Amino acid sequence: MGEIERETLERIKDAVSEIAEMDYPKVWVGKLGMTADELLDLQMSNDESPEWMRVEPGEFVGILGDNSGAGIAIPEPSDQWLDGLSIYETGLYRHIDPYVNAELSAAVRVILAAKRGEVPIEESWGLEFMELGELDEDDIAVAKAFTPDGKVLVPAVPKYRYVRVEDLTPDDVDDDLLDYLELYASDGPYAMGEFVIEDTPVIREALERRLEGWV
């Protein structure tokens, strides 16, 4: 089977160590916000920047030289967020947009694994049978086969096995895994993205519990 190259293993260890120190991503409810720490960072950056480069919370900033009206809105300070890990601990992922869930679960997965000294290794996607009523239009569009009893064979969500860094084998490690870990380690929140979910009654109840210190 051989061994993992020493340099490669050291790079994995360094990346996992960096990721393990990270907080889980914040999931903003209703609209993107800014934490108190981020507000302080912005204020410090403004103090050190020329006046024309300074921005304020809530301000819309256009792209220099672009007359199309494109740009970004600087978020305002807010406490309307949920911890990314709690979305999965409480089952709230069932109530959020599948596309948000896909990216959020990837960010939570790699941090949770790193805090345990592990690396998530993706298994093959494979196929699985599901009830037709459980599927949305996108799932039906990629269905591979239908059975007489009304079930549909569709690509399955990938499964992961979690391997401690010291137990990794050459079969577990490739360039994609190394790039994946080092991207999260170097870019942190930028690699994770910004997560905003709809303010629904279920989500609002969870948010109120957090704000009241219940969770």
C-alpha positions in Angstrom: 0.0 0.0 0.0 2.9 2.3 0.6 3.0 5.5 2.7 1.9 9.0 2.3 4.8 11.4 1.5 6.1 13.1 4.6 5.6 16.6 3.0 2.0 15.8 2.1 1.2 14.5 5.5 2.7 17.6 7.2 0.6 19.8 4.9 -2.5 17.9 5.9 -1.7 18.2 9.6 -1.1 21.9 9.3 -4.3 22.5 7.4 -6.4 20.4 9.8 -4.8 22.3 12.8 -5.7 25.6 11.2 -9.3 24.5 10.5 -9.8 23.1 14.0 -9.3 26.6 15.4 -12.1 28.1 13.4 -15.6 28.9 14.5 -18.5 27.3 12.7 -20.0 29.7 10.1 -22.8 32.0 11.1 -26.1 31.6 9.3 -27.9 34.9 9.0 -31.7 35.0 9.2 -33.5 37.1 6.7 -30.5 39.2 5.5 -26.8 39.3 5.8 -25.5 41.0 8.9 -22.3 42.0 10.6 -21.1 40.9 14.0 -19.8 43.3 16.7 -16.2 42.0 16.0 -16.6 42.6 12.3 -17.9 46.1 13.0 -14.9 46.8 15.1 -12.6 45.5 12.3 -14.4 47.8 9.8 -14.0 50.8 12.1 -10.3 50.1 12.6 -9.9 49.7 8.8 -11.7 53.0 8.2 -9.4 54.7 10.7 -6.3 53.5 8.8 -7.7 54.3 5.3 -8.0 57.5 3.3 -11.5 59.0 3.4 -12.4 58.0 -0.1 -11.9 54.3 0.8 -13.9 54.4 4.0 -17.3 52.6 4.1 -20.1 52.5 6.6 -22.6 49.8 7.6 -25.6 49.9 5.4 -23.8 51.8 2.7 -24.0 50.6 -1.0 -20.6 50.5 -2.6 -20.4 50.6 -6.4 -17.6 48.9 -8.4 -15.0 51.5 -9.4 -15.3 52.4 -13.1 -18.5 50.4 -13.5 -21.5 52.5 -14.5 -24.0 49.7 -14.5 -25.1 50.2 -10.9 -23.4 46.9 -9.8 -21.8 46.8 -6.4 -22.3 45.5 -2.8 -24.2 46.6 0.2 -22.2 46.7 3.4 -24.1 44.7 6.0 -25.5 46.4 9.1 -24.7 45.2 12.7 -27.0 42.4 13.7 -27.5 39.6 16.2 -29.9 37.7 13.8 -27.9 34.6 13.2 -27.7 30.9 14.1 -24.6 28.9 14.6 -23.9 26.7 11.6 -23.4 23.5 13.7 -26.8 24.1 15.5 -28.5 23.9 12.1 -27.6 20.2 12.0 -27.7 19.4 15.7 -31.4 20.5 15.8 -32.5 19.3 12.4 -33.1 22.8 11.1 -31.3 21.8 7.8 -34.6 20.3 6.7 -36.2 23.8 6.7 -33.5 25.7 4.6 -32.9 26.0 0.9 -31.2 22.8 -0.4 -28.5 24.9 -2.1 -27.7 26.8 1.1 -27.7 23.5 2.9 -25.2 21.9 0.5 -22.6 24.6 1.0 -23.2 25.1 4.7 -23.0 21.3 5.4 -19.6 21.2 3.6 -18.3 24.1 5.8 -19.6 22.5 9.0 -18.4 19.1 8.1 -14.8 20.0 7.5 -14.6 22.1 10.7 -16.3 19.4 12.9 -14.0 16.8 11.5 -10.9 18.9 12.1 -11.9 19.6 15.7 -11.8 15.8 16.2 -8.5 15.5 14.4 -10.2 13.9 11.4 -10.5 14.4 7.7 -13.8 13.8 5.8 -13.3 11.3 3.0 -16.1 11.3 0.4 -17.4 8.0 -0.7 -18.8 7.3 -4.1 -22.2 8.9 -4.8 -24.0 5.7 -5.9 -27.7 5.4 -6.5 -30.7 4.9 -4.2 -34.4 4.3 -4.4 -36.8 7.0 -3.2 -40.5 7.5 -3.1 -41.7 9.6 -6.0 -43.5 11.9 -3.6 -40.3 12.7 -1.7 -38.7 14.2 -4.8 -38.8 17.7 -6.2 -38.6 18.5 -9.9 -34.8 18.7 -10.0 -34.5 15.2 -8.5 -37.0 13.8 -11.0 -35.1 15.3 -13.9 -32.0 13.2 -13.0 -33.9 10.0 -12.2 -32.2 7.0 -13.6 -35.2 4.6 -13.5 -38.7 4.1 -12.3 -40.1 0.9 -10.6 -43.6 -0.5 -11.0 -44.3 0.3 -7.3 -43.7 4.0 -7.9 -40.1 4.3 -6.6 -37.4 6.2 -8.4 -33.7 5.4 -8.7 -31.8 8.7 -8.3 -28.1 9.7 -7.5 -27.6 9.4 -3.8 -26.2 12.1 -1.6 -22.5 11.3 -1.1 -21.6 9.7 2.2 -18.5 10.5 4.2 -16.2 8.4 6.4 -14.1 10.3 8.9 -10.5 9.3 9.2 -8.0 10.4 11.8 -5.0 12.2 10.3 -2.6 9.6 11.6 -4.7 6.8 10.1 -4.9 8.2 6.5 -3.6 5.9 3.8 -2.4 6.8 0.3 -5.7 5.6 -1.1 -7.4 8.4 1.0 -5.1 11.2 -0.1 -5.1 12.9 -3.5 -4.6 16.4 -4.8 -8.3 17.2 -4.5 -8.3 16.4 -0.8 -5.1 18.5 -0.2 -6.5 21.4 -2.2 -9.8 21.2 -0.3 -8.2 21.3 3.1 -5.7 24.0 2.3 -8.5 26.2 0.8 -10.4 26.1 4.0 -7.3 26.6 6.1 -6.0 29.6 4.1 -9.3 31.4 3.2 -11.4 30.5 6.2 -14.7 32.4 6.0 -14.1 33.3 2.4 -14.0 29.6 1.4 -17.1 28.9 3.4 -19.2 31.6 1.9 -21.9 33.8 3.4 -25.1 32.0 4.5 -28.5 33.6 4.6 -31.7 31.7 5.3 -35.4 32.6 5.1 -37.0 34.0 8.2 -39.7 31.4 8.8 -41.6 30.6 12.0 -39.5 27.6 12.6 -36.2 29.5 12.1 -37.5 32.4 14.1 -38.3 30.1 17.0 -34.8 28.8 17.0 -33.3 32.3 16.7 -35.4 33.4 19.7 -34.1 30.5 21.7 -30.5 31.4 20.9 -31.1 35.1 21.8 -32.6 34.1 25.1 -29.7 31.8 25.9 -31.6 28.6 25.7 -29.0 27.1 23.3 
